[in-house]
Amino acid sequence: MQQEIDARASVSTQVQNWGVPGWTSLETMVNYFTNVQDHEPDIVVILHAVNDATSRLIDGYRTDYAHWRKHWTEIDIGPLERNLVRYSDLVGLLSLRRRGDLTLRSYIVRGDTKRVEVVDPLDNGSERGFVRNITTVVEHVLLQGGIPVLVTQPFSRQRAKKDGRWEMWARITAQHNDLVREIAAEHEGCVLVEAERAFVEIQKKQDPFLDHVHLTTEWQRAEAVMIVQALESLNHLR
């Protein structure tokens, strides 16, 4: 994106990547207020739709996603192992592996959860956390005189049809994209980039995806070009 902007912008720019794989819109909202806003960005690009889906498939939905997390817990180890871990990362790694808690996903971030099987997540109000998170960031960016850019999430409909496990994620992602469109329409000054609809047309000719939602490197660049072209068309790069 930096290269594309440099080729078009008439002013000096700096692109900062604050995206983190696996984060939901909730983590992004917190990160915006605790880190990103301190840099006083002129333009904030937000692309969220699929990562929030899992939280809506878990029983006992809460808008703070607390139903989907567990708190940090300490591992009870003896004094000898404690001293060894202090001086050796390898010992710490082996200790986690031995306890079956090697990954951050299982050890720190997500708790034991139960999937919703009866209630349709598209019709139970569980989208309200996503809407609040995205809207809050958009409104604060506008309040600070910046330009929020909302990008709809491309995803593979063909793969969703073939993989029943992905079908519900695809439905939720599509709903989130519609909500993103509504948020953009409700906030004057917000830019909407229709990446999803663009990639629907692209998929008619070729498959740009590595999996259900992740684009190949080539098509990631194409998505970045879409965003930059949208900003350029609105004279936001002058």
Secondary structure by P-SEA (a helix, b strand, c coil): caaaaaacccccbbbbbcccccccaaaaaaaaaaccccccccbbbbbbcccccccccccccccccccccccbbbbbbcaaaaaaaaccaaaaaaaaaaacccccccccccccccccccccccccccaaaaaaaaaaaaaaaaaacbbbbbbbbbbbaaaaaacccaaaaaaaaaaaaaaaaaaaaacccbbbbaaaaaaaaaaaccccccccccccaaaaaaaaaaaaaaaaaacccc
